[in-house]
Amino acid sequence: MTSQVAVYGTLKRGLRNDRWLGEARFVGTDRLIDITLYDLGPFPGAKQEASQGVEVEIFNVTADQMARLDQLEGFNTETPTAGLYDRVIFQTRHGPAWLYLFDILPHLQR
């Protein structure tokens, strides 16, 4: 069984963490206007709020690939809101896709 995941930071093709996607199949891109990116230093974090749009890449991933991404993003399926990121489904032009949202502190800059 496969799912779709939308990535917006270092997981995008050609960037430093794209290897975590392994053999995931690239589906396409979209621009999501209901997330905002924040600069967290070495990587961005997304928060669910209106923006001018954030370019995401969508991939088909297996359960094993999703588990690896959960590990990278600090997402725990047993306690979803206790980790570094939460995972939420967003509608994309390629269908529903999981996206990792960071629990942003208010003092961080876009």
Beta strands, then each sheet from edge to edge (+ up, - down):
strand 1: 2-7
strand 2: 25-32
strand 3: 36-39
strand 4: 44-47
strand 5: 54-62
strand 6: 85-92
strand 7: 95-102
sheet 1: 1+ 5- 2+
sheet 2: 3+ 4-
sheet 3: 6+ 7-
end
